[in-house]
Amino acid sequence: MKHKDEISAGQRFAFGENWIRFLSVLDENRIEAAEQSLRNMLGVETLAGKRFLDVGSGSGLFSLAARRLGAKVHSFDFDPASVACTTELKRRYFPDDPDWMVEEGSVLDLAYLKKLGTFDIVYSWGVLHHTGAMWQALNNVLPLVNECGSVNIAIYNDQGGWSRRWKWIKQTYNWLPSWLRLPYSILVMLPRELRSFLAYAASGRFMSYFTDKRAYSKLSQRGMNWWHDQIDWIGGYPFEVAKPEEIFNYFKNNGFDLAQLKTCGGGLGCNEFVFNKRFEK
């Protein structure tokens, strides 16, 4: 099924439309935060001489960060609007650059993936769990990693019953007519935000609640502002999850060693991993 048909059928969130809105608030601070995030997780200061594959590039922010760090970048996304966002970032910062390729493609399309070759770094932050076939997507990215390469992925944490509840919330958002999605999102957010507001007030930091919301994108390594992040979370469907040990065991059994791990502390959000391909003598 094509992307637009999945959207029309209520089977997929329009991630790219959210990213288009994000481009209006993208600034140098957010780009530098993305660069630092890559440095921290990959344990490097530069990506010069590396081939970097961004699987599901979204806004293109991390493709841009990788290119600024010196990598030769290939970006692709299933969502045409996300492709347009990444293309726009390339136009702004690296126009006509032969070392940054942007395409429309799917991580579930083996014929497409076989044309790409292999890469030093395969990067896919918060993407594979939105394909509708997460384990197949993980299987498909493994052959894209070269002999001494790395995989940097982020996958939603499995919280059992809470994850099943959130799956239902996300399905409902996408089934609703567009005019009902805003009030639905507010209703979903209200209990959590009320608890947060009361916690701030109880600690005597009433105004800090509003200050922190305004500073959200600066505090977040992903660089997304608070409102865009909430809608992305509430509407983000398809939605799959995994326990950290499931991801660890999967890569271990497929010839990769864990190099870096950053968990979400057992709560909402993504666990982030870096795996290095095991060198076989």
C-alpha positions in Angstrom: 0.0 0.0 0.0 1.3 3.5 -0.9 2.0 6.1 1.8 -1.0 8.3 0.9 -3.3 5.3 0.9 -2.1 4.3 4.4 -2.8 7.9 5.6 -6.3 7.9 4.1 -7.1 4.5 5.7 -6.1 5.8 9.1 -3.2 3.3 9.2 -0.3 5.8 9.4 0.4 9.2 11.0 1.6 12.0 8.7 5.0 12.4 10.2 6.2 14.5 7.3 3.6 17.1 7.8 4.7 17.6 11.4 8.3 17.9 10.2 7.4 20.6 7.7 6.1 22.7 10.6 9.3 21.9 12.5 11.5 23.4 9.8 10.1 26.9 10.6 11.7 26.7 14.1 14.9 25.0 13.2 18.0 27.1 14.1 21.7 26.7 14.7 21.3 25.7 18.3 19.2 22.7 17.3 21.6 21.7 14.6 24.5 21.9 17.0 22.6 19.8 19.5 22.0 17.1 16.9 25.7 17.1 16.0 26.6 16.7 19.7 24.1 13.8 20.0 25.8 12.0 17.2 29.3 12.6 18.7 28.2 11.4 22.1 26.5 8.2 20.9 29.1 7.2 18.3 32.0 8.2 20.5 33.7 10.3 17.8 34.5 14.0 17.1 34.3 13.7 13.3 32.6 11.6 10.7 35.1 12.5 7.9 35.6 9.7 5.5 32.5 7.8 6.7 29.5 6.7 4.7 26.3 7.5 6.7 22.9 6.1 5.9 19.9 7.9 7.5 17.0 5.4 7.4 13.8 7.4 7.7 15.4 10.8 7.7 12.3 12.7 8.9 13.1 16.4 9.0 16.6 15.7 7.7 18.1 17.2 10.9 20.5 14.3 11.6 21.4 13.9 8.0 22.4 17.5 8.1 24.3 17.0 11.4 26.2 14.0 9.9 27.1 15.9 6.7 28.4 18.8 8.8 30.5 16.4 10.7 32.1 15.3 7.4 30.2 12.2 6.4 29.0 11.3 3.0 25.3 11.0 3.6 22.5 9.0 1.9 19.0 9.9 3.3 15.7 8.2 2.5 12.2 8.2 3.9 8.9 6.5 3.0 6.9 9.7 3.6 7.1 12.1 0.6 6.7 15.1 3.0 9.7 14.0 5.0 11.7 13.6 1.8 10.7 17.2 0.9 11.9 18.4 4.4 15.3 16.7 4.1 15.6 18.0 0.5 14.9 21.5 1.8 17.6 21.3 4.5 20.1 20.1 1.9 19.1 23.1 -0.3 19.6 25.5 2.6 22.9 24.2 3.9 24.5 22.0 1.2 23.0 23.0 -2.2 24.1 20.8 -5.2 26.3 18.7 -2.9 27.3 15.4 -4.5 28.1 13.9 -1.1 24.5 14.1 0.2 21.8 12.1 -1.6 18.1 12.3 -0.7 15.6 9.8 -1.9 12.1 8.4 -1.3 12.3 4.8 -0.3 11.1 2.2 2.2 13.2 0.1 4.6 10.8 -2.7 3.9 11.6 -2.6 0.1 14.5 -5.1 -0.3 14.9 -4.3 -4.0 15.5 -0.7 -3.1 17.9 -1.5 -0.3 20.0 -3.8 -2.4 20.9 -0.8 -4.6 22.3 1.2 -1.8 25.5 -0.8 -1.0 26.9 -0.7 2.5 27.7 2.0 5.0 30.0 2.8 7.9 27.1 4.0 10.0 23.5 3.0 9.6 21.3 5.5 11.6 17.6 5.1 12.3 16.3 7.1 15.3 12.7 6.3 16.2 11.8 5.0 12.8 11.8 1.2 12.6 9.0 0.8 15.2 6.8 2.9 12.9 7.1 0.7 9.8 4.3 -1.8 10.9 6.9 -4.6 10.6 9.7 -3.7 13.1 11.6 -7.0 13.2 11.5 -7.3 9.4 12.9 -3.7 9.2 15.7 -4.6 11.7 16.5 -7.7 9.5 16.6 -5.5 6.4 19.1 -3.0 7.8 21.7 -5.5 8.9 23.1 -6.2 5.4 23.6 -2.4 4.9 26.3 -2.3 7.5 29.8 -2.7 6.2 32.5 -5.0 7.6 33.6 -2.6 10.4 30.4 -0.6 10.6 27.9 0.5 13.2 24.2 0.7 13.7 22.7 3.6 15.7 19.0 3.0 16.4 16.3 4.1 18.9 13.3 1.8 19.6 10.3 2.5 21.8 10.5 0.9 25.2 8.1 -2.0 25.9 6.0 -1.1 29.0 3.5 -3.9 28.7 0.0 -2.7 29.4 0.9 0.9 29.1 2.3 0.3 25.6 -0.9 -1.5 24.6 -2.8 1.5 25.9 -0.7 3.9 23.9 -1.1 1.8 20.7 -4.9 2.2 21.1 -4.6 6.0 21.6 -2.4 6.3 18.5 -4.8 4.1 16.4 -7.7 6.2 17.5 -6.0 9.5 16.6 -5.4 8.3 13.1 -8.9 6.9 12.7 -10.5 10.2 13.7 -11.5 12.9 11.1 -8.9 15.7 11.0 -11.1 18.2 12.7 -11.3 16.0 15.8 -7.6 15.4 16.2 -6.7 18.6 17.9 -9.3 18.3 20.7 -8.5 14.6 21.1 -4.8 15.4 21.5 -5.6 18.0 24.1 -7.7 15.5 26.1 -4.9 12.9 25.9 -2.3 15.4 27.1 -4.4 17.1 29.8 -4.0 14.6 32.7 -0.3 14.3 32.3 0.3 18.0 31.9 -2.0 18.7 34.9 0.1 16.4 37.0 3.3 18.1 35.8 1.9 21.5 36.5 0.8 20.6 40.0 4.2 19.1 40.7 5.9 22.4 39.7 3.4 24.4 41.7 3.9 22.2 44.8 7.6 22.8 44.7 7.2 26.6 44.4 8.3 26.7 40.8 5.0 27.7 39.3 6.5 29.9 36.5 9.2 27.3 35.7 6.5 25.1 34.1 6.0 27.7 31.4 9.7 28.5 31.1 10.6 24.9 30.6 8.0 24.4 28.0 9.4 27.3 26.0 13.0 26.0 26.5 11.9 22.4 25.6 13.6 22.2 22.2 16.9 23.5 23.7 16.8 20.9 26.4 15.9 18.1 24.0 18.7 16.4 22.0 16.2 15.8 19.3 15.7 19.5 18.8 11.9 19.2 18.4 9.7 21.9 20.1 7.2 20.8 22.8 4.0 20.9 20.7 5.5 19.1 17.7 6.8 16.4 20.0 3.5 15.9 21.7 1.6 15.5 18.4 4.3 13.2 17.0 4.0 11.0 20.1 0.1 10.9 20.2 -0.3 10.3 16.5 2.8 8.2 15.9 1.3 5.0 14.3 2.1 2.2 13.4 3.6 1.6 16.8 5.7 -1.3 18.0 7.9 -1.7 21.1 10.7 -3.9 22.4 12.5 -4.5 25.7 16.2 -3.5 25.7 17.2 -7.1 26.2 15.2 -8.2 23.1 17.1 -5.7 20.9 20.5 -6.6 22.6 19.9 -10.3 22.0 18.7 -9.8 18.5 21.9 -8.0 17.5 24.2 -10.3 19.5 22.8 -13.3 17.7 23.3 -11.5 14.3 27.0 -10.7 14.8 26.9 -7.3 16.5 28.4 -6.2 19.8 26.8 -3.4 22.0 29.0 -0.3 22.0 26.6 2.2 23.6 23.3 2.1 25.4 21.1 4.9 26.6 17.8 3.8 28.1 14.6 5.8 28.9 14.7 4.5 32.5 11.9 2.0 32.0 9.4 4.7 31.1 7.9 6.3 28.0 10.2 6.9 25.1 13.0 5.3 23.2 16.0 3.2 24.2 18.9 4.2 22.1 21.6 1.7 21.0 24.9 1.6 19.1 26.0 -1.8 17.9 29.3 -2.5 16.1 29.5 -5.3 13.6 31.6 -8.1 15.0 34.8 -8.6 13.1 35.1 -12.2 11.9 38.6 -13.5 11.4 
